[in-house]
């Protein structure tokens, strides 16, 4: 996923719309950066994740700063919009492949489960993208997506997932809520 960082950086330099697109791209990359660790831990690399995560975090921080500056200059940026519900992450409970006669899925059922999982994740990614595109409250949405991904991969030994970006987004959120209570 780190190979897409130059494109995200170029998008960020293209002005207001570019920064929005860069944030959307980085949030999509964040969700997909660790591979399919449900299938195999090997899918997420053998500890080579720290540098790409750090690079993505640095770029995300730049994009967040630009979006925050844009939001300060744009008065209607905080109008609420109707959120799109994004389903929870896939679990084996979502699989609809019939009864496991041996207590475990057979080869055919494993194939069905894999197809259902892929379809679920694709739909989840599409709904998350749609939500990112229509949400006016981009700070809360970005926090929710990044924290969800961070918490999901933490058990697999992936540390340092967007630490600076999450901290900065939470700071922006607390500043914004402080301004609203002062008004």
Secondary structure, 3 states (H helix, E strand, C coil): CHHHHHHHHHHHCCCHHHHHHHHHHHHHHHHHCCCCCCCCHHHHCCCCHHHHHHHHHHHHHHHHHHHHHHHHHCHHHHCCCCCCCCCCCCCHHHCCCCCCCCCCCCHHHHHHHHHHHHHHHHHHHHHHHHHHHHCCCHHHHHHHHHHHHHHHHHCCCCCCCCHHHHHHHHHHHHHHHHHHHHC
